[in-house]
């Protein structure tokens, strides 16, 4: 099933002589989501294609600050989470791995604009991180409670003290209910602090 990103895509040069292939990453992400047989998944895929998801950076300064960085980061997290989840006695379903990995940072769609000084946050952009991602996903598909918890709490302590989205008690309860909440947060943080942002 061929779909094109709303603003096109190409191979872009990165710092450290690395490259990210935007078109290949788009294909990988869509192929993963096509494995999810859930009402509304087609609508969600078309939403991504009409947005800047495949071309947006993952951040303005912390990690993957380049065009295509958001999708690259999401693919990295999906692959790492899939590997880790397979080791658990009670793994979450593969659908959940894909949904959480590819879509956990949907809050960043449309969030950044490129200027002469680099990327900047769009003024008056909706507040929220995990909550905004969950809300955007659920405009298209219904999430399970473990999926909601993994996405909502993926910023771990930063979600408590930086974004003020939830309490320590709330994340504790979520981890007790779904241990992968903690594993996913660790994978997310490791990828966002890894050297060599453009790895495939």
GROMACS elastic network, one bead per residue, 0.5 to 0.9 nm:
[ bonds ]
;  ai    aj funct       b0    kb
    1    30     6  0.88298   500
    1    31     6  0.86009   500
    1    34     6  0.88988   500
    2    27     6  0.83151   500
    3    26     6  0.89711   500
    3    27     6  0.84690   500
    3    30     6  0.85540   500
    3    45     6  0.88839   500
    3    46     6  0.79108   500
    3    49     6  0.70382   500
    4     7     6  0.82592   500
    4     8     6  0.66948   500
    4     9     6  0.83449   500
    4    23     6  0.85470   500
    4    26     6  0.84451   500
    4    49     6  0.63139   500
    4    50     6  0.84097   500
    5     8     6  0.51481   500
    5     9     6  0.68696   500
    5    23     6  0.83571   500
    5    26     6  0.77069   500
    5    46     6  0.89564   500
    5    48     6  0.77404   500
    5    50     6  0.62186   500
    5    51     6  0.74571   500
    5    52     6  0.76352   500
    5    53     6  0.83772   500
    5    54     6  0.68150   500
    5    55     6  0.83193   500
    6     9     6  0.88244   500
    6    48     6  0.85149   500
    6    49     6  0.54992   500
    6    51     6  0.61233   500
    6    52     6  0.69795   500
    6    54     6  0.88508   500
    7    49     6  0.86285   500
    7    50     6  0.79474   500
    7    51     6  0.80772   500
    7    52     6  0.70891   500
    7    54     6  0.88493   500
    7    55     6  0.77718   500
    8    22     6  0.88778   500
    8    23     6  0.82359   500
    8    54     6  0.88821   500
    8    55     6  0.82725   500
    9    12     6  0.87200   500
    9    21     6  0.82079   500
    9    22     6  0.54679   500
    9    23     6  0.54731   500
    9    26     6  0.86504   500
    9    54     6  0.78594   500
    9    55     6  0.71550   500
    9    68     6  0.86473   500
   10    20     6  0.86899   500
   10    21     6  0.63273   500
   10    22     6  0.54674   500
   10    23     6  0.59300   500
   10    24     6  0.88535   500
   11    19     6  0.68459   500
   11    20     6  0.59706   500
   11    22     6  0.58364   500
   11    23     6  0.73808   500
   11    24     6  0.88477   500
   12    18     6  0.88113   500
   12    19     6  0.58569   500
   12    20     6  0.58650   500
   12    21     6  0.65885   500
   12    22     6  0.74130   500
   12    66     6  0.87440   500
   12    67     6  0.75327   500
   12    68     6  0.82825   500
   13    17     6  0.69894   500
   13    18     6  0.63436   500
   13    20     6  0.70584   500
   14    17     6  0.58965   500
   14    18     6  0.50496   500
   14    19     6  0.54132   500
   14    20     6  0.74076   500
   14    66     6  0.71342   500
   14    67     6  0.89233   500
   14   197     6  0.88756   500
   14   198     6  0.73269   500
   15    18     6  0.61486   500
   15    19     6  0.83092   500
   15    66     6  0.88992   500
   15   196     6  0.88082   500
   15   198     6  0.88116   500
   16    19     6  0.89127   500
   16   196     6  0.73898   500
   18   196     6  0.76029   500
   18   197     6  0.82896   500
   18   198     6  0.58980   500
   18   199     6  0.76428   500
   19   198     6  0.60287   500
   19   199     6  0.79595   500
   20    23     6  0.89714   500
   20    24     6  0.85971   500
   20    25     6  0.79676   500
   20    67     6  0.87184   500
   20    68     6  0.70788   500
   20    69     6  0.81346   500
   20    72     6  0.75615   500
   20   198     6  0.56095   500
   20   199     6  0.74882   500
   20   200     6  0.74665   500
   21    24     6  0.54225   500
   21    25     6  0.61572   500
   21    26     6  0.86095   500
   21    68     6  0.79980   500
   21    72     6  0.89539   500
   21   200     6  0.88145   500
   22    25     6  0.51350   500
   22    26     6  0.60986   500
   22    27     6  0.86745   500
   22    54     6  0.66522   500
   22    55     6  0.70474   500
   22    67     6  0.82430   500
   22    68     6  0.57475   500
   22    69     6  0.89115   500
   22    71     6  0.81920   500
   22    72     6  0.82550   500
   23    26     6  0.50603   500
   23    27     6  0.62913   500
   23    28     6  0.87105   500
   23    54     6  0.82031   500
   24    27     6  0.50437   500
   24    28     6  0.61813   500
   24    29     6  0.86315   500
   25    29     6  0.60903   500
   25    30     6  0.85303   500
   25    54     6  0.76373   500
   25    68     6  0.82547   500
   25    71     6  0.67777   500
   25    72     6  0.66931   500
   25    75     6  0.76737   500
   25   200     6  0.86213   500
   26    29     6  0.51948   500
   26    30     6  0.61417   500
   26    31     6  0.84567   500
   26    49     6  0.86388   500
   26    54     6  0.60729   500
   26    71     6  0.74282   500
   27    30     6  0.52312   500
   27    31     6  0.59506   500
   27    32     6  0.85320   500
   28    31     6  0.51164   500
   28    32     6  0.61833   500
   28    33     6  0.87108   500
   28    75     6  0.79119   500
   29    32     6  0.51895   500
   29    33     6  0.63169   500
   29    34     6  0.86340   500
   29    54     6  0.89852   500
   29    71     6  0.76051   500
   29    74     6  0.84888   500
   29    75     6  0.68812   500
   29    98     6  0.89034   500
   29   102     6  0.68143   500
   30    33     6  0.50409   500
   30    34     6  0.59812   500
   30    35     6  0.87784   500
   30    45     6  0.68237   500
   31    34     6  0.50263   500
   31    35     6  0.67149   500
   32    35     6  0.54763   500
   32    36     6  0.74231   500
   32    95     6  0.89890   500
   32    98     6  0.64229   500
   32    99     6  0.87266   500
   32   102     6  0.82681   500
   33    36     6  0.53826   500
   33    37     6  0.85450   500
   33    41     6  0.73439   500
   33    42     6  0.87363   500
   33    45     6  0.73716   500
   33    95     6  0.83385   500
   33    98     6  0.66775   500
   33    99     6  0.72258   500
   33   102     6  0.79719   500
   34    37     6  0.72059   500
   34    41     6  0.76103   500
   34    42     6  0.79525   500
   34    45     6  0.83620   500
   35    95     6  0.74294   500
   35    98     6  0.84876   500
   36    41     6  0.70977   500
   36    94     6  0.84866   500
   36    95     6  0.55111   500
   36    96     6  0.87250   500
   36    98     6  0.77918   500
   36    99     6  0.80400   500
   37    40     6  0.89487   500
   37    41     6  0.72207   500
   37    95     6  0.81892   500
   38    41     6  0.58017   500
   38    42     6  0.87779   500
   38   141     6  0.70247   500
   38   142     6  0.81746   500
   39    42     6  0.78383   500
   39    43     6  0.87647   500
   39   140     6  0.80226   500
   39   141     6  0.62362   500
   39   142     6  0.79817   500
   40    43     6  0.52157   500
   40    44     6  0.63272   500
   40    45     6  0.88163   500
   40   139     6  0.86316   500
   40   142     6  0.81379   500
   41    45     6  0.62057   500
   41    46     6  0.86790   500
   41   140     6  0.66675   500
   41   141     6  0.61703   500
   42    45     6  0.51051   500
   42    46     6  0.62520   500
   42    47     6  0.85241   500
   42   140     6  0.84571   500
   43    46     6  0.52271   500
   43    47     6  0.61290   500
   43    48     6  0.87645   500
   43   140     6  0.61197   500
   43   141     6  0.84499   500
   44    48     6  0.63579   500
   44    49     6  0.87596   500
   44   137     6  0.73505   500
   44   139     6  0.82061   500
   44   140     6  0.54450   500
   44   141     6  0.73584   500
   45    48     6  0.51429   500
   45    49     6  0.63292   500
   45    50     6  0.87376   500
   46    50     6  0.61315   500
   46    51     6  0.85239   500
   47    50     6  0.52112   500
   47    51     6  0.61875   500
   47   140     6  0.88419   500
   48    51     6  0.50897   500
   48    52     6  0.72178   500
   48    53     6  0.57682   500
   48    54     6  0.75909   500
   48   106     6  0.89987   500
   48   109     6  0.84792   500
   49    52     6  0.74068   500
   49    53     6  0.72447   500
   49    54     6  0.75095   500
   50    53     6  0.83668   500
   51    54     6  0.78128   500
   51    55     6  0.87385   500
   51   109     6  0.68127   500
   51   110     6  0.71954   500
   52    55     6  0.52703   500
   52    56     6  0.54975   500
   52    68     6  0.89929   500
   52   109     6  0.60693   500
   52   110     6  0.62842   500
   53    56     6  0.54631   500
   53    57     6  0.85168   500
   53    68     6  0.78219   500
   53    70     6  0.67702   500
   53    71     6  0.65519   500
   53   106     6  0.77451   500
   53   108     6  0.78979   500
   53   109     6  0.54660   500
   53   110     6  0.77765   500
   54    57     6  0.86988   500
   54    67     6  0.80974   500
   54    68     6  0.54640   500
   54    69     6  0.80386   500
   54    70     6  0.69519   500
   54    71     6  0.54281   500
   54    72     6  0.84029   500
   55    66     6  0.84373   500
   55    69     6  0.72072   500
   55    70     6  0.73826   500
   55    71     6  0.75094   500
   56    59     6  0.85824   500
   56    65     6  0.87263   500
   56    66     6  0.74326   500
   56    67     6  0.52467   500
   56    68     6  0.53332   500
   56    69     6  0.62591   500
   56    70     6  0.56627   500
   56    71     6  0.76254   500
   56   108     6  0.79309   500
   56   109     6  0.70795   500
   56   110     6  0.77262   500
   56   111     6  0.84290   500
   56   112     6  0.72388   500
   56   113     6  0.86504   500
   57    60     6  0.71712   500
   57    63     6  0.83906   500
   57    64     6  0.59973   500
   57    65     6  0.50865   500
   57    67     6  0.50041   500
   57    68     6  0.56737   500
   57    71     6  0.80756   500
   57    72     6  0.89732   500
   57   108     6  0.84456   500
   57   112     6  0.75641   500
   57   119     6  0.79883   500
   58    61     6  0.88532   500
   58    62     6  0.82812   500
   58    63     6  0.63871   500
   58    64     6  0.52688   500
   58    65     6  0.60560   500
   58    66     6  0.76025   500
   58    67     6  0.84578   500
   58    68     6  0.78958   500
   58    71     6  0.76903   500
   58    72     6  0.83699   500
   58    73     6  0.69454   500
   58    74     6  0.87989   500
   58   105     6  0.82171   500
   58   108     6  0.71849   500
   58   192     6  0.87452   500
   59    62     6  0.57870   500
   59    63     6  0.57223   500
   59    64     6  0.63099   500
   59    65     6  0.54198   500
   59    66     6  0.83078   500
   59    69     6  0.79643   500
   59    70     6  0.77003   500
   59   108     6  0.81735   500
   59   112     6  0.80227   500
   59   119     6  0.79735   500
   59   120     6  0.87816   500
   59   121     6  0.88615   500
   60    63     6  0.76362   500
   60    64     6  0.83458   500
   60    65     6  0.57147   500
   60    66     6  0.86298   500
   60   112     6  0.74595   500
   60   118     6  0.75356   500
   60   119     6  0.51618   500
   60   120     6  0.58908   500
   60   121     6  0.72273   500
   61    64     6  0.80644   500
   61    65     6  0.60838   500
   61   119     6  0.80719   500
   62    65     6  0.71966   500
   62   192     6  0.72912   500
   62   193     6  0.76512   500
   63    66     6  0.86623   500
   63    69     6  0.80367   500
   63    73     6  0.86789   500
   63   191     6  0.85023   500
   63   192     6  0.54254   500
   63   193     6  0.66213   500
   63   194     6  0.81360   500
   63   195     6  0.89370   500
   63   197     6  0.69416   500
   64    67     6  0.81869   500
   64    68     6  0.80977   500
   64    70     6  0.69316   500
   64    72     6  0.79273   500
   64    73     6  0.70874   500
   64   192     6  0.75898   500
   64   196     6  0.88553   500
   64   197     6  0.54059   500
   64   198     6  0.72994   500
   65    68     6  0.86713   500
   65    69     6  0.62098   500
   65    70     6  0.85287   500
   65   118     6  0.86173   500
   65   119     6  0.75941   500
   65   197     6  0.85226   500
   66    69     6  0.53126   500
   66    70     6  0.84531   500
   66   119     6  0.84564   500
   67    70     6  0.78774   500
   68    71     6  0.57207   500
   68    72     6  0.62197   500
   68    73     6  0.87130   500
   69    72     6  0.50019   500
   69    73     6  0.59831   500
   69    74     6  0.84780   500
   69   197     6  0.77746   500
   69   198     6  0.75386   500
   70    73     6  0.52492   500
   70    74     6  0.61829   500
   70    75     6  0.87029   500
   70   105     6  0.77605   500
   70   106     6  0.89773   500
   70   108     6  0.79033   500
   70   109     6  0.87069   500
   71    75     6  0.61353   500
   71    76     6  0.85596   500
   71   102     6  0.74999   500
   72    75     6  0.52287   500
   72    76     6  0.62071   500
   72    77     6  0.87059   500
   72   197     6  0.81532   500
   72   198     6  0.70372   500
   72   199     6  0.78998   500
   72   200     6  0.73341   500
   73    76     6  0.50690   500
   73    77     6  0.62168   500
   73    78     6  0.85828   500
   73   102     6  0.87023   500
   73   188     6  0.86006   500
   73   191     6  0.70295   500
   73   192     6  0.74506   500
   73   197     6  0.77704   500
   73   198     6  0.84270   500
   74    77     6  0.51830   500
   74    78     6  0.60996   500
   74    79     6  0.87150   500
   74   100     6  0.89076   500
   74   101     6  0.56418   500
   74   103     6  0.71835   500
   74   104     6  0.76374   500
   74   105     6  0.75382   500
   74   188     6  0.87942   500
   75    79     6  0.62207   500
   75    80     6  0.86120   500
   75   101     6  0.68018   500
   75   102     6  0.62069   500
   75   200     6  0.81682   500
   76    79     6  0.53842   500
   76    80     6  0.62601   500
   76    81     6  0.85364   500
   76   101     6  0.81625   500
   76   188     6  0.88959   500
   76   191     6  0.71411   500
   76   199     6  0.80524   500
   76   200     6  0.71835   500
   77    80     6  0.51502   500
   77    81     6  0.58582   500
   77    82     6  0.83721   500
   77   100     6  0.89029   500
   77   101     6  0.55283   500
   77   102     6  0.77669   500
   77   184     6  0.81474   500
   77   187     6  0.64211   500
   77   188     6  0.60796   500
   77   191     6  0.68058   500
   78    81     6  0.51873   500
   78    82     6  0.60367   500
   78    83     6  0.86736   500
   78    97     6  0.65261   500
   78    98     6  0.61401   500
   78    99     6  0.85338   500
   78   100     6  0.74640   500
   78   102     6  0.62240   500
   79    82     6  0.51501   500
   79    83     6  0.63450   500
   79    84     6  0.87290   500
   79    97     6  0.87347   500
   79    98     6  0.87434   500
   79   101     6  0.78616   500
   80    83     6  0.52144   500
   80    84     6  0.62057   500
   80    85     6  0.84896   500
   80   101     6  0.88959   500
   80   184     6  0.88884   500
   80   187     6  0.68588   500
   81    84     6  0.50595   500
   81    85     6  0.57635   500
   81    86     6  0.84523   500
   81    97     6  0.66473   500
   81    98     6  0.88565   500
   81   101     6  0.71914   500
   81   180     6  0.89635   500
   81   183     6  0.79026   500
   81   184     6  0.64048   500
   81   187     6  0.68309   500
   81   188     6  0.88280   500
   82    85     6  0.51791   500
   82    86     6  0.62610   500
   82    94     6  0.75158   500
   82    97     6  0.60521   500
   82    98     6  0.80263   500
   82   101     6  0.86536   500
   83    86     6  0.54944   500
   83    87     6  0.71481   500
   84    87     6  0.55611   500
   84    88     6  0.73011   500
   84   183     6  0.79246   500
   84   184     6  0.88255   500
   84   187     6  0.89519   500
   85    88     6  0.55621   500
   85    89     6  0.88664   500
   85    90     6  0.84172   500
   85    91     6  0.53676   500
   85    92     6  0.69040   500
   85    93     6  0.89647   500
   85    94     6  0.88426   500
   85    97     6  0.79032   500
   85   180     6  0.74329   500
   85   183     6  0.84478   500
   85   184     6  0.89964   500
   86    89     6  0.82232   500
   86    90     6  0.86921   500
   86    91     6  0.61028   500
   86    92     6  0.85871   500
   87    90     6  0.86765   500
   87    91     6  0.75007   500
   88    91     6  0.52329   500
   88    92     6  0.87221   500
   88   180     6  0.88271   500
   91    94     6  0.84438   500
   91   180     6  0.81242   500
   92    95     6  0.82109   500
   92    96     6  0.63203   500
   92    97     6  0.70102   500
   92   146     6  0.81186   500
   92   147     6  0.89120   500
   92   178     6  0.86583   500
   92   180     6  0.78399   500
   93    96     6  0.53241   500
   93    97     6  0.66320   500
   93    98     6  0.89912   500
   94    98     6  0.62725   500
   94    99     6  0.85684   500
   95    98     6  0.52605   500
   95    99     6  0.61115   500
   95   100     6  0.85147   500
   96    99     6  0.50762   500
   96   100     6  0.58590   500
   96   101     6  0.81546   500
   96   143     6  0.86164   500
   96   144     6  0.81908   500
   96   146     6  0.81090   500
   96   147     6  0.60185   500
   97   100     6  0.54277   500
   97   101     6  0.58665   500
   97   102     6  0.83732   500
   97   147     6  0.84148   500
   98   101     6  0.51789   500
   98   102     6  0.58420   500
   98   103     6  0.79794   500
   99   102     6  0.55537   500
   99   103     6  0.56317   500
   99   104     6  0.75218   500
   99   143     6  0.87286   500
   99   147     6  0.76113   500
  100   103     6  0.54326   500
  100   104     6  0.51395   500
  100   105     6  0.88079   500
  100   147     6  0.63318   500
  100   148     6  0.84237   500
  100   150     6  0.68754   500
  100   151     6  0.60120   500
  100   184     6  0.87330   500
  101   104     6  0.59102   500
  101   105     6  0.85372   500
  101   151     6  0.86105   500
  101   184     6  0.86182   500
  101   188     6  0.89275   500
  102   105     6  0.77279   500
  102   106     6  0.83242   500
  103   106     6  0.52362   500
  103   107     6  0.86738   500
  103   133     6  0.72546   500
  103   134     6  0.86679   500
  103   137     6  0.74347   500
  103   151     6  0.81336   500
  104   107     6  0.77715   500
  104   129     6  0.89602   500
  104   130     6  0.70909   500
  104   133     6  0.61264   500
  104   134     6  0.77388   500
  104   137     6  0.89265   500
  104   150     6  0.82172   500
  104   151     6  0.51234   500
  104   152     6  0.80137   500
  104   154     6  0.76444   500
  105   108     6  0.57837   500
  105   109     6  0.79413   500
  105   129     6  0.74346   500
  105   130     6  0.73573   500
  105   132     6  0.87927   500
  105   133     6  0.60195   500
  105   151     6  0.81108   500
  106   109     6  0.55978   500
  106   129     6  0.85225   500
  106   130     6  0.85767   500
  106   132     6  0.75988   500
  106   134     6  0.80656   500
  106   136     6  0.70148   500
  106   137     6  0.75350   500
  107   110     6  0.82336   500
  107   111     6  0.75096   500
  107   126     6  0.87120   500
  107   127     6  0.89322   500
  107   128     6  0.73910   500
  107   129     6  0.56919   500
  107   130     6  0.71696   500
  107   131     6  0.81721   500
  107   132     6  0.52936   500
  107   134     6  0.82950   500
  107   135     6  0.88481   500
  107   136     6  0.74523   500
  108   112     6  0.74265   500
  108   129     6  0.80598   500
  108   132     6  0.89785   500
  108   133     6  0.81369   500
  109   112     6  0.78027   500
  110   113     6  0.78644   500
  110   122     6  0.77422   500
  110   125     6  0.83834   500
  111   120     6  0.83557   500
  111   121     6  0.57161   500
  111   122     6  0.54480   500
  111   123     6  0.86523   500
  111   125     6  0.64583   500
  111   126     6  0.85766   500
  112   119     6  0.61301   500
  112   120     6  0.54209   500
  112   122     6  0.53077   500
  113   118     6  0.83347   500
  113   119     6  0.54848   500
  113   120     6  0.54359   500
  113   121     6  0.63795   500
  113   122     6  0.61352   500
  114   117     6  0.78777   500
  114   118     6  0.55953   500
  114   120     6  0.63712   500
  114   121     6  0.89579   500
  115   118     6  0.50600   500
  115   119     6  0.58567   500
  115   120     6  0.70370   500
  116   119     6  0.82933   500
  117   120     6  0.82656   500
  120   123     6  0.88265   500
  121   124     6  0.88972   500
  121   125     6  0.76347   500
  122   125     6  0.56423   500
  124   127     6  0.83509   500
  126   132     6  0.78977   500
  127   131     6  0.89400   500
  127   132     6  0.74138   500
  127   163     6  0.88689   500
  128   131     6  0.56737   500
  128   132     6  0.51489   500
  128   133     6  0.80687   500
  128   163     6  0.70773   500
  128   164     6  0.88355   500
  128   165     6  0.71793   500
  129   132     6  0.52640   500
  129   133     6  0.62564   500
  129   134     6  0.87174   500
  129   152     6  0.76871   500
  129   155     6  0.83181   500
  129   159     6  0.79314   500
  129   163     6  0.73390   500
  129   165     6  0.78565   500
  130   133     6  0.50921   500
  130   134     6  0.61829   500
  130   135     6  0.85839   500
  130   148     6  0.87140   500
  130   150     6  0.89197   500
  130   151     6  0.56842   500
  130   153     6  0.64975   500
  130   154     6  0.70572   500
  130   155     6  0.75871   500
  130   159     6  0.80372   500
  130   165     6  0.78593   500
  131   134     6  0.51920   500
  131   135     6  0.61550   500
  131   136     6  0.86648   500
  131   148     6  0.88583   500
  131   151     6  0.80818   500
  131   152     6  0.56758   500
  131   153     6  0.88677   500
  131   165     6  0.74529   500
  132   135     6  0.50484   500
  132   136     6  0.61384   500
  132   137     6  0.85839   500
  132   152     6  0.86093   500
  133   136     6  0.52276   500
  133   137     6  0.61651   500
  133   138     6  0.85819   500
  133   151     6  0.73561   500
  133   152     6  0.76791   500
  134   137     6  0.52082   500
  134   138     6  0.60975   500
  134   139     6  0.87615   500
  134   143     6  0.81567   500
  134   147     6  0.89344   500
  134   148     6  0.64585   500
  134   151     6  0.68224   500
  134   152     6  0.68061   500
  135   138     6  0.52325   500
  135   139     6  0.65235   500
  136   139     6  0.53559   500
  136   140     6  0.75423   500
  137   140     6  0.57330   500
  137   141     6  0.61843   500
  137   142     6  0.77820   500
  137   143     6  0.78885   500
  138   142     6  0.54094   500
  138   143     6  0.66495   500
  139   142     6  0.80926   500
  143   146     6  0.81343   500
  143   147     6  0.59171   500
  143   148     6  0.61645   500
  144   147     6  0.51939   500
  144   148     6  0.62809   500
  144   149     6  0.87165   500
  145   148     6  0.50420   500
  145   149     6  0.61606   500
  145   150     6  0.86308   500
  146   149     6  0.50630   500
  146   150     6  0.60882   500
  146   151     6  0.85987   500
  146   174     6  0.80761   500
  146   177     6  0.77536   500
  146   178     6  0.60590   500
  146   180     6  0.85256   500
  146   181     6  0.79109   500
  147   150     6  0.51905   500
  147   151     6  0.61910   500
  147   152     6  0.83672   500
  147   181     6  0.87992   500
  148   151     6  0.53406   500
  148   152     6  0.57932   500
  148   153     6  0.83732   500
  149   152     6  0.50676   500
  149   153     6  0.58654   500
  149   154     6  0.80876   500
  149   171     6  0.82344   500
  149   174     6  0.60764   500
  149   175     6  0.82570   500
  149   177     6  0.89764   500
  149   178     6  0.77793   500
  149   181     6  0.65828   500
  150   153     6  0.55583   500
  150   154     6  0.57776   500
  150   174     6  0.81699   500
  150   175     6  0.87305   500
  150   178     6  0.79940   500
  150   180     6  0.71094   500
  150   182     6  0.79552   500
  150   184     6  0.67612   500
  150   185     6  0.77213   500
  151   154     6  0.53010   500
  151   155     6  0.84443   500
  151   181     6  0.80577   500
  151   184     6  0.86188   500
  151   185     6  0.87988   500
  152   155     6  0.77573   500
  152   156     6  0.89279   500
  152   159     6  0.85629   500
  152   165     6  0.85308   500
  152   166     6  0.88166   500
  153   156     6  0.53873   500
  153   157     6  0.85390   500
  153   159     6  0.68053   500
  153   160     6  0.89728   500
  153   165     6  0.87538   500
  153   166     6  0.81565   500
  153   171     6  0.64724   500
  153   174     6  0.81275   500
  153   181     6  0.68445   500
  153   182     6  0.82766   500
  153   184     6  0.89294   500
  153   185     6  0.71722   500
  154   157     6  0.89853   500
  154   158     6  0.89759   500
  154   159     6  0.78331   500
  154   181     6  0.69328   500
  154   182     6  0.77431   500
  154   184     6  0.63913   500
  154   186     6  0.81131   500
  154   188     6  0.69251   500
  154   189     6  0.84677   500
  155   158     6  0.53138   500
  155   159     6  0.50070   500
  155   160     6  0.82646   500
  155   163     6  0.88286   500
  155   185     6  0.60225   500
  155   186     6  0.87986   500
  155   188     6  0.77363   500
  155   189     6  0.76074   500
  156   159     6  0.54736   500
  156   160     6  0.70407   500
  156   168     6  0.89111   500
  156   171     6  0.75324   500
  156   181     6  0.87465   500
  156   182     6  0.76054   500
  156   185     6  0.59308   500
  156   186     6  0.82423   500
  156   189     6  0.88790   500
  157   160     6  0.50777   500
  157   161     6  0.61906   500
  157   162     6  0.78938   500
  157   168     6  0.77744   500
  157   171     6  0.88623   500
  158   161     6  0.52478   500
  158   163     6  0.64386   500
  158   164     6  0.80440   500
  159   162     6  0.57608   500
  159   164     6  0.57315   500
  159   165     6  0.55861   500
  159   166     6  0.65878   500
  159   167     6  0.83909   500
  160   163     6  0.61226   500
  160   165     6  0.59277   500
  160   166     6  0.54283   500
  160   167     6  0.56778   500
  160   168     6  0.66753   500
  160   171     6  0.88042   500
  161   164     6  0.55160   500
  161   165     6  0.84070   500
  161   166     6  0.88233   500
  161   167     6  0.87314   500
  162   165     6  0.84286   500
  163   166     6  0.83350   500
  164   167     6  0.76300   500
  166   169     6  0.82878   500
  166   170     6  0.62911   500
  166   171     6  0.72750   500
  167   170     6  0.51333   500
  167   171     6  0.65710   500
  167   172     6  0.86380   500
  168   171     6  0.53516   500
  168   172     6  0.61221   500
  168   173     6  0.87361   500
  169   173     6  0.62371   500
  169   174     6  0.86504   500
  170   173     6  0.52429   500
  170   174     6  0.63004   500
  170   175     6  0.87714   500
  171   175     6  0.61590   500
  171   176     6  0.85932   500
  171   181     6  0.84162   500
  171   182     6  0.88508   500
  172   175     6  0.52127   500
  172   176     6  0.62574   500
  172   177     6  0.87018   500
  173   176     6  0.51096   500
  173   177     6  0.62713   500
  173   178     6  0.86231   500
  174   177     6  0.50957   500
  174   178     6  0.59974   500
  174   179     6  0.77824   500
  174   181     6  0.69534   500
  174   182     6  0.88934   500
  175   180     6  0.70775   500
  175   181     6  0.54460   500
  175   182     6  0.61778   500
  176   179     6  0.59865   500
  176   181     6  0.88550   500
  177   181     6  0.87269   500
  178   181     6  0.58333   500
  178   182     6  0.82899   500
  179   182     6  0.59649   500
  179   183     6  0.70421   500
  180   184     6  0.58346   500
  180   185     6  0.83429   500
  181   184     6  0.53724   500
  181   185     6  0.63106   500
  181   186     6  0.88259   500
  182   185     6  0.51899   500
  182   186     6  0.63458   500
  182   187     6  0.87788   500
  183   186     6  0.51985   500
  183   187     6  0.62926   500
  183   188     6  0.86315   500
  184   187     6  0.50482   500
  184   188     6  0.60267   500
  184   189     6  0.85465   500
  185   188     6  0.50446   500
  185   189     6  0.61467   500
  185   190     6  0.85564   500
  186   189     6  0.51676   500
  186   190     6  0.60613   500
  186   191     6  0.86378   500
  187   190     6  0.50979   500
  187   191     6  0.62002   500
  187   192     6  0.85602   500
  188   191     6  0.53848   500
  188   192     6  0.62037   500
  188   193     6  0.87754   500
  189   192     6  0.50743   500
  189   193     6  0.62540   500
  189   194     6  0.85353   500
  190   193     6  0.53170   500
  190   194     6  0.59558   500
  191   194     6  0.50467   500
  191   195     6  0.84928   500
  191   197     6  0.80589   500
  192   195     6  0.87331   500
  192   197     6  0.80801   500
  193   197     6  0.85850   500
  194   197     6  0.65724   500
  195   198     6  0.88587   500
  196   199     6  0.60832   500
  197   200     6  0.89314   500
